[in-house]
Amino acid sequence: MPTTKVYNMSGQSLGDVTLSDNIFGIEPNISAIHASVKNHLANKRQGTQSALTRAEVRGGGAKPYRQKGTGRARQGSTRVPHYTHGGVAFAPKPRSYRYSLNKKLRRLALKSALSMKAKEDKVIVIDGLALQEIKTKEFRKFLDAVGVNGKALVVTPELNENIVLSARNLKGVKTTFAKLLNTYDIVDAKTFIIDKAALDVIEEVYA
């Protein structure tokens, strides 16, 4: 059974906590993680790129010069792709890049990502993650106290406005809720910080 340290907001160690073997102790499936991250990034694409084909470019109705006798290649329009101001061959058009993965694969990828973080000793459990007011300076002080630098994912059991607003201006720090975890955010973060209450929610929801 994997274990990790439990800290308070001041960075004092309160002992160890045992993590669920079904969530934090499986053999990571790299293929599942890759598929999930690729799916997440594809679904984030706007797909609004657009260019004009030769049929949509204005002009080009007149033949630029006569068919024969000039020594040049025959041309019927000045709006063909190889002409300046011509249309684009196989022009990109607005489209959706969204596709779905089955639930079992998504669940396996999430557990694999969490297990990787546990194996790398990058999971930090906080007993009572809370702030009395919205204060970025105080949240930065908390991160320094628990030895976090670089990208971090902070997980709370439910919406905690003081935590969310205090962390949003810190570069590389993301906040989310226990029921809204996704593989990409876990893999992207260097450190996984979780409220002890959120840990219980994760073990209940994803077990």
C-alpha positions in Angstrom: 0.0 0.0 0.0 1.5 3.4 -1.0 1.9 6.0 1.7 2.6 9.7 1.7 3.2 12.5 4.2 0.4 14.6 5.7 1.2 18.3 6.4 -0.7 21.2 7.8 -0.9 24.7 6.2 2.3 25.7 8.0 4.3 22.8 6.5 4.5 20.8 9.7 4.4 17.0 9.2 1.5 15.3 10.9 2.5 11.8 10.0 1.7 9.5 7.1 -1.5 8.5 5.4 -2.1 5.3 3.5 -3.3 5.8 -0.1 -5.7 3.5 -1.9 -3.9 0.6 -3.6 -6.6 0.6 -6.4 -6.0 4.2 -7.3 -2.5 5.1 -6.3 -0.9 1.7 -6.4 -1.6 0.2 -9.8 1.0 -0.4 -12.5 0.8 2.8 -14.7 -0.5 2.2 -18.3 1.5 4.6 -20.4 -0.6 3.9 -23.5 -3.8 4.8 -21.7 -2.2 8.0 -20.3 -1.0 9.0 -23.8 -4.5 8.3 -25.3 -6.2 10.4 -22.6 -3.8 13.3 -22.9 -4.1 13.3 -26.7 -7.9 13.3 -26.4 -7.9 16.1 -23.9 -5.7 18.3 -26.1 -7.8 17.5 -29.2 -11.0 18.4 -27.5 -9.5 21.8 -26.5 -8.8 22.7 -30.1 -11.1 25.5 -31.4 -11.0 24.3 -35.0 -11.8 27.8 -36.3 -9.0 27.8 -38.9 -10.2 28.8 -42.4 -8.7 29.8 -45.8 -10.3 30.4 -49.2 -10.2 27.9 -52.0 -9.9 29.0 -55.7 -13.6 28.9 -55.9 -14.0 31.4 -53.1 -11.3 34.0 -54.1 -12.6 37.1 -55.8 -11.6 37.5 -59.5 -10.0 35.2 -61.9 -12.9 35.1 -64.3 -10.9 36.2 -67.4 -8.3 34.1 -69.0 -5.0 35.8 -68.3 -3.6 35.4 -71.8 -4.4 33.4 -75.0 -4.1 29.7 -75.0 -1.4 29.3 -77.6 1.5 31.1 -79.1 3.0 32.8 -76.0 5.4 30.1 -75.1 4.0 30.0 -71.6 2.0 27.3 -69.9 -1.7 27.5 -70.5 -3.7 29.2 -67.8 -7.4 29.6 -67.4 -7.5 31.8 -64.2 -5.2 34.0 -62.1 -6.8 32.6 -58.9 -5.2 29.1 -59.1 -3.1 28.1 -56.1 0.3 28.6 -57.7 -0.6 32.3 -58.5 -0.1 35.2 -56.1 -3.5 36.1 -54.7 -4.8 32.7 -55.8 -6.8 30.3 -53.6 -5.4 27.7 -51.2 -5.2 24.1 -52.4 -7.0 21.9 -49.9 -7.8 24.9 -47.8 -8.5 24.2 -44.1 -12.1 24.8 -43.0 -13.7 25.1 -39.6 -14.2 21.6 -38.1 -14.5 19.9 -34.7 -11.6 17.9 -33.5 -13.6 16.3 -30.6 -13.7 12.6 -30.1 -14.5 10.4 -27.1 -12.7 7.7 -25.2 -14.6 4.9 -23.5 -15.1 5.2 -19.7 -12.8 2.3 -18.8 -9.9 3.7 -20.7 -10.4 7.2 -19.1 -10.6 5.7 -15.7 -7.4 3.6 -16.3 -5.5 6.6 -17.5 -6.5 8.6 -14.4 -5.5 5.9 -12.0 -2.2 5.4 -13.9 -1.4 9.1 -13.7 -2.1 9.2 -9.9 -0.1 6.0 -9.4 2.8 7.6 -11.3 2.7 10.6 -9.0 2.6 8.4 -5.9 5.6 6.3 -7.1 7.6 9.5 -7.8 6.7 10.7 -4.2 5.0 13.8 -5.7 1.7 13.5 -3.8 1.3 15.9 -0.8 -1.7 15.6 1.5 -2.8 18.6 3.4 -4.9 18.3 6.6 -7.4 21.2 6.3 -6.5 23.1 3.2 -8.2 26.5 3.7 -7.5 30.2 3.8 -9.4 32.8 5.9 -9.3 35.3 3.1 -8.3 35.7 -0.6 -4.6 36.3 -0.3 -2.1 35.2 -3.0 0.8 36.0 -0.8 -0.5 33.6 1.9 -1.0 30.8 -0.6 2.5 31.3 -2.0 3.7 31.1 1.6 1.9 27.8 2.1 3.4 26.3 -1.1 6.9 27.3 0.1 6.2 25.8 3.5 5.4 22.4 1.9 8.4 22.6 -0.5 6.5 23.1 -3.7 8.0 24.9 -6.6 7.1 24.7 -10.3 3.8 23.4 -11.6 1.3 22.2 -9.1 -2.2 20.9 -9.1 -4.2 21.7 -6.0 -7.3 19.5 -5.3 -10.1 20.5 -2.9 -13.2 18.4 -2.1 -15.5 21.1 -3.5 -15.5 24.8 -4.5 -13.3 26.8 -2.1 -13.4 30.3 -3.5 -10.6 31.6 -1.2 -8.2 28.9 -2.5 -9.2 29.2 -6.2 -8.9 33.0 -6.2 -5.7 33.0 -4.2 -4.0 30.6 -6.5 -5.1 31.8 -9.9 -2.3 34.4 -10.3 0.5 32.0 -9.4 2.3 30.8 -12.5 1.9 27.1 -13.0 -0.5 26.5 -10.2 -3.9 25.0 -11.0 -6.9 24.3 -8.8 -9.6 21.7 -9.3 -12.2 19.6 -7.4 -12.0 15.9 -6.5 -14.8 15.0 -8.9 -13.4 17.0 -11.8 -9.9 15.4 -12.0 -8.5 14.8 -15.5 -5.3 12.9 -16.6 -3.8 15.9 -18.5 -3.7 18.2 -15.4 -2.2 15.5 -13.2 0.5 14.6 -15.8 1.2 18.3 -16.5 1.8 19.1 -12.8 5.1 18.5 -11.1 3.4 18.1 -7.6 -0.1 16.8 -6.7 -1.4 18.6 -3.7 -4.7 17.3 -2.2 -6.8 18.2 0.8 -7.3 15.1 3.0 -11.1 15.5 2.7 -10.7 15.4 -1.1 -8.6 12.3 -0.9 -11.6 10.5 0.7 -13.8 11.7 -2.2 -11.4 10.5 -4.8 -11.1 7.0 -3.2 -14.9 6.9 -3.0 -15.6 8.0 -6.6 -12.8 6.4 -8.5 -12.3 3.1 -6.6 
